[in-house]
Amino acid sequence: MSKSTRKLWAAHIACGGRQTVKRAQTEVRLGAPFRGRVLGIDPSLRGSGFAVLDYSADGTARILEAATLKIPPK
């Protein structure tokens, strides 16, 4: 037989309630150039858009492909 929600909450509060959790250290490299491709998607109910961007090592970006999909109303 499983514990009821009420008993689970009572046990949680009896143990001190919310516990703090240490977050992992993340390394952020500011200023590092990004090189690669990005797929951007803009969802919608009646029309959606997408674009593929290419970023080169020198920081320039260019659009490889972009389109808008229109869905007619019923």
Chimera marker file (.cmm) of the C-alpha trace (Angstrom):
<marker_set name="trace">
<marker id="1" x="0.000" y="0.000" z="0.000" r="1" g="1" b="0" radius="0.5"/>
<marker id="2" x="1.453" y="3.373" z="-0.988" r="1" g="1" b="0" radius="0.5"/>
<marker id="3" x="1.545" y="6.437" z="1.232" r="1" g="1" b="0" radius="0.5"/>
<marker id="4" x="-1.055" y="9.115" z="0.756" r="1" g="1" b="0" radius="0.5"/>
<marker id="5" x="-0.121" y="12.548" z="-0.502" r="1" g="1" b="0" radius="0.5"/>
<marker id="6" x="-0.911" y="13.974" z="2.928" r="1" g="1" b="0" radius="0.5"/>
<marker id="7" x="1.540" y="11.581" z="4.625" r="1" g="1" b="0" radius="0.5"/>
<marker id="8" x="4.240" y="12.297" z="2.035" r="1" g="1" b="0" radius="0.5"/>
<marker id="9" x="3.922" y="16.063" z="2.653" r="1" g="1" b="0" radius="0.5"/>
<marker id="10" x="3.944" y="15.559" z="6.419" r="1" g="1" b="0" radius="0.5"/>
<marker id="11" x="7.161" y="13.534" z="6.141" r="1" g="1" b="0" radius="0.5"/>
<marker id="12" x="8.684" y="16.171" z="3.853" r="1" g="1" b="0" radius="0.5"/>
<marker id="13" x="7.933" y="18.978" z="6.321" r="1" g="1" b="0" radius="0.5"/>
<marker id="14" x="9.124" y="16.894" z="9.281" r="1" g="1" b="0" radius="0.5"/>
<marker id="15" x="12.508" y="16.454" z="7.561" r="1" g="1" b="0" radius="0.5"/>
<marker id="16" x="13.021" y="20.207" z="7.219" r="1" g="1" b="0" radius="0.5"/>
<marker id="17" x="10.969" y="21.030" z="4.148" r="1" g="1" b="0" radius="0.5"/>
<marker id="18" x="12.728" y="22.356" z="1.099" r="1" g="1" b="0" radius="0.5"/>
<marker id="19" x="16.397" y="21.464" z="0.900" r="1" g="1" b="0" radius="0.5"/>
<marker id="20" x="18.891" y="23.667" z="-0.892" r="1" g="1" b="0" radius="0.5"/>
<marker id="21" x="20.748" y="22.020" z="-3.727" r="1" g="1" b="0" radius="0.5"/>
<marker id="22" x="24.191" y="23.084" z="-4.895" r="1" g="1" b="0" radius="0.5"/>
<marker id="23" x="24.273" y="23.889" z="-8.558" r="1" g="1" b="0" radius="0.5"/>
<marker id="24" x="27.055" y="22.629" z="-10.729" r="1" g="1" b="0" radius="0.5"/>
<marker id="25" x="29.643" y="25.172" z="-11.798" r="1" g="1" b="0" radius="0.5"/>
<marker id="26" x="29.349" y="25.924" z="-15.476" r="1" g="1" b="0" radius="0.5"/>
<marker id="27" x="32.152" y="27.354" z="-17.523" r="1" g="1" b="0" radius="0.5"/>
<marker id="28" x="31.231" y="30.231" z="-19.780" r="1" g="1" b="0" radius="0.5"/>
<marker id="29" x="33.683" y="31.409" z="-22.380" r="1" g="1" b="0" radius="0.5"/>
<marker id="30" x="32.715" y="34.960" z="-23.206" r="1" g="1" b="0" radius="0.5"/>
<marker id="31" x="33.980" y="36.279" z="-26.470" r="1" g="1" b="0" radius="0.5"/>
<marker id="32" x="34.633" y="32.871" z="-28.003" r="1" g="1" b="0" radius="0.5"/>
<marker id="33" x="33.530" y="32.980" z="-31.656" r="1" g="1" b="0" radius="0.5"/>
<marker id="34" x="30.779" y="30.588" z="-32.692" r="1" g="1" b="0" radius="0.5"/>
<marker id="35" x="31.227" y="28.654" z="-35.903" r="1" g="1" b="0" radius="0.5"/>
<marker id="36" x="28.406" y="26.484" z="-37.183" r="1" g="1" b="0" radius="0.5"/>
<marker id="37" x="24.825" y="26.380" z="-38.388" r="1" g="1" b="0" radius="0.5"/>
<marker id="38" x="21.672" y="27.384" z="-36.557" r="1" g="1" b="0" radius="0.5"/>
<marker id="39" x="18.143" y="26.261" z="-37.370" r="1" g="1" b="0" radius="0.5"/>
<marker id="40" x="15.565" y="28.837" z="-36.290" r="1" g="1" b="0" radius="0.5"/>
<marker id="41" x="11.914" y="27.790" z="-36.098" r="1" g="1" b="0" radius="0.5"/>
<marker id="42" x="8.945" y="30.093" z="-35.522" r="1" g="1" b="0" radius="0.5"/>
<marker id="43" x="5.862" y="27.910" z="-34.861" r="1" g="1" b="0" radius="0.5"/>
<marker id="44" x="2.332" y="29.192" z="-35.308" r="1" g="1" b="0" radius="0.5"/>
<marker id="45" x="-1.177" y="27.831" z="-35.811" r="1" g="1" b="0" radius="0.5"/>
<marker id="46" x="-1.750" y="29.204" z="-39.312" r="1" g="1" b="0" radius="0.5"/>
<marker id="47" x="1.774" y="29.749" z="-40.544" r="1" g="1" b="0" radius="0.5"/>
<marker id="48" x="5.275" y="28.830" z="-39.482" r="1" g="1" b="0" radius="0.5"/>
<marker id="49" x="8.661" y="30.108" z="-40.474" r="1" g="1" b="0" radius="0.5"/>
<marker id="50" x="12.125" y="28.663" z="-40.487" r="1" g="1" b="0" radius="0.5"/>
<marker id="51" x="15.619" y="29.783" z="-41.354" r="1" g="1" b="0" radius="0.5"/>
<marker id="52" x="19.032" y="28.153" z="-41.548" r="1" g="1" b="0" radius="0.5"/>
<marker id="53" x="21.928" y="30.479" z="-40.682" r="1" g="1" b="0" radius="0.5"/>
<marker id="54" x="25.622" y="29.803" z="-41.197" r="1" g="1" b="0" radius="0.5"/>
<marker id="55" x="28.135" y="31.475" z="-38.867" r="1" g="1" b="0" radius="0.5"/>
<marker id="56" x="31.772" y="31.548" z="-39.946" r="1" g="1" b="0" radius="0.5"/>
<marker id="57" x="34.846" y="31.826" z="-37.709" r="1" g="1" b="0" radius="0.5"/>
<marker id="58" x="35.271" y="35.545" z="-38.495" r="1" g="1" b="0" radius="0.5"/>
<marker id="59" x="31.827" y="36.303" z="-37.003" r="1" g="1" b="0" radius="0.5"/>
<marker id="60" x="29.877" y="36.841" z="-40.206" r="1" g="1" b="0" radius="0.5"/>
<marker id="61" x="26.475" y="35.249" z="-40.624" r="1" g="1" b="0" radius="0.5"/>
<marker id="62" x="24.588" y="34.428" z="-43.786" r="1" g="1" b="0" radius="0.5"/>
<marker id="63" x="21.145" y="33.022" z="-44.446" r="1" g="1" b="0" radius="0.5"/>
<marker id="64" x="21.339" y="29.688" z="-46.235" r="1" g="1" b="0" radius="0.5"/>
<marker id="65" x="17.592" y="29.109" z="-46.486" r="1" g="1" b="0" radius="0.5"/>
<marker id="66" x="14.429" y="30.734" z="-45.165" r="1" g="1" b="0" radius="0.5"/>
<marker id="67" x="10.758" y="30.057" z="-45.767" r="1" g="1" b="0" radius="0.5"/>
<marker id="68" x="7.284" y="30.694" z="-44.418" r="1" g="1" b="0" radius="0.5"/>
<marker id="69" x="4.667" y="27.951" z="-44.479" r="1" g="1" b="0" radius="0.5"/>
<marker id="70" x="1.072" y="29.192" z="-44.643" r="1" g="1" b="0" radius="0.5"/>
<marker id="71" x="-1.816" y="26.947" z="-43.634" r="1" g="1" b="0" radius="0.5"/>
<marker id="72" x="-5.179" y="28.027" z="-45.062" r="1" g="1" b="0" radius="0.5"/>
<marker id="73" x="-8.153" y="28.281" z="-42.666" r="1" g="1" b="0" radius="0.5"/>
<marker id="74" x="-10.673" y="25.428" z="-42.717" r="1" g="1" b="0" radius="0.5"/>
<link id1="1" id2="2" r="1" g="1" b="0" radius="0.2"/>
<link id1="2" id2="3" r="1" g="1" b="0" radius="0.2"/>
<link id1="3" id2="4" r="1" g="1" b="0" radius="0.2"/>
<link id1="4" id2="5" r="1" g="1" b="0" radius="0.2"/>
<link id1="5" id2="6" r="1" g="1" b="0" radius="0.2"/>
<link id1="6" id2="7" r="1" g="1" b="0" radius="0.2"/>
<link id1="7" id2="8" r="1" g="1" b="0" radius="0.2"/>
<link id1="8" id2="9" r="1" g="1" b="0" radius="0.2"/>
<link id1="9" id2="10" r="1" g="1" b="0" radius="0.2"/>
<link id1="10" id2="11" r="1" g="1" b="0" radius="0.2"/>
<link id1="11" id2="12" r="1" g="1" b="0" radius="0.2"/>
<link id1="12" id2="13" r="1" g="1" b="0" radius="0.2"/>
<link id1="13" id2="14" r="1" g="1" b="0" radius="0.2"/>
<link id1="14" id2="15" r="1" g="1" b="0" radius="0.2"/>
<link id1="15" id2="16" r="1" g="1" b="0" radius="0.2"/>
<link id1="16" id2="17" r="1" g="1" b="0" radius="0.2"/>
<link id1="17" id2="18" r="1" g="1" b="0" radius="0.2"/>
<link id1="18" id2="19" r="1" g="1" b="0" radius="0.2"/>
<link id1="19" id2="20" r="1" g="1" b="0" radius="0.2"/>
<link id1="20" id2="21" r="1" g="1" b="0" radius="0.2"/>
<link id1="21" id2="22" r="1" g="1" b="0" radius="0.2"/>
<link id1="22" id2="23" r="1" g="1" b="0" radius="0.2"/>
<link id1="23" id2="24" r="1" g="1" b="0" radius="0.2"/>
<link id1="24" id2="25" r="1" g="1" b="0" radius="0.2"/>
<link id1="25" id2="26" r="1" g="1" b="0" radius="0.2"/>
<link id1="26" id2="27" r="1" g="1" b="0" radius="0.2"/>
<link id1="27" id2="28" r="1" g="1" b="0" radius="0.2"/>
<link id1="28" id2="29" r="1" g="1" b="0" radius="0.2"/>
<link id1="29" id2="30" r="1" g="1" b="0" radius="0.2"/>
<link id1="30" id2="31" r="1" g="1" b="0" radius="0.2"/>
<link id1="31" id2="32" r="1" g="1" b="0" radius="0.2"/>
<link id1="32" id2="33" r="1" g="1" b="0" radius="0.2"/>
<link id1="33" id2="34" r="1" g="1" b="0" radius="0.2"/>
<link id1="34" id2="35" r="1" g="1" b="0" radius="0.2"/>
<link id1="35" id2="36" r="1" g="1" b="0" radius="0.2"/>
<link id1="36" id2="37" r="1" g="1" b="0" radius="0.2"/>
<link id1="37" id2="38" r="1" g="1" b="0" radius="0.2"/>
<link id1="38" id2="39" r="1" g="1" b="0" radius="0.2"/>
<link id1="39" id2="40" r="1" g="1" b="0" radius="0.2"/>
<link id1="40" id2="41" r="1" g="1" b="0" radius="0.2"/>
<link id1="41" id2="42" r="1" g="1" b="0" radius="0.2"/>
<link id1="42" id2="43" r="1" g="1" b="0" radius="0.2"/>
<link id1="43" id2="44" r="1" g="1" b="0" radius="0.2"/>
<link id1="44" id2="45" r="1" g="1" b="0" radius="0.2"/>
<link id1="45" id2="46" r="1" g="1" b="0" radius="0.2"/>
<link id1="46" id2="47" r="1" g="1" b="0" radius="0.2"/>
<link id1="47" id2="48" r="1" g="1" b="0" radius="0.2"/>
<link id1="48" id2="49" r="1" g="1" b="0" radius="0.2"/>
<link id1="49" id2="50" r="1" g="1" b="0" radius="0.2"/>
<link id1="50" id2="51" r="1" g="1" b="0" radius="0.2"/>
<link id1="51" id2="52" r="1" g="1" b="0" radius="0.2"/>
<link id1="52" id2="53" r="1" g="1" b="0" radius="0.2"/>
<link id1="53" id2="54" r="1" g="1" b="0" radius="0.2"/>
<link id1="54" id2="55" r="1" g="1" b="0" radius="0.2"/>
<link id1="55" id2="56" r="1" g="1" b="0" radius="0.2"/>
<link id1="56" id2="57" r="1" g="1" b="0" radius="0.2"/>
<link id1="57" id2="58" r="1" g="1" b="0" radius="0.2"/>
<link id1="58" id2="59" r="1" g="1" b="0" radius="0.2"/>
<link id1="59" id2="60" r="1" g="1" b="0" radius="0.2"/>
<link id1="60" id2="61" r="1" g="1" b="0" radius="0.2"/>
<link id1="61" id2="62" r="1" g="1" b="0" radius="0.2"/>
<link id1="62" id2="63" r="1" g="1" b="0" radius="0.2"/>
<link id1="63" id2="64" r="1" g="1" b="0" radius="0.2"/>
<link id1="64" id2="65" r="1" g="1" b="0" radius="0.2"/>
<link id1="65" id2="66" r="1" g="1" b="0" radius="0.2"/>
<link id1="66" id2="67" r="1" g="1" b="0" radius="0.2"/>
<link id1="67" id2="68" r="1" g="1" b="0" radius="0.2"/>
<link id1="68" id2="69" r="1" g="1" b="0" radius="0.2"/>
<link id1="69" id2="70" r="1" g="1" b="0" radius="0.2"/>
<link id1="70" id2="71" r="1" g="1" b="0" radius="0.2"/>
<link id1="71" id2="72" r="1" g="1" b="0" radius="0.2"/>
<link id1="72" id2="73" r="1" g="1" b="0" radius="0.2"/>
<link id1="73" id2="74" r="1" g="1" b="0" radius="0.2"/>
</marker_set>
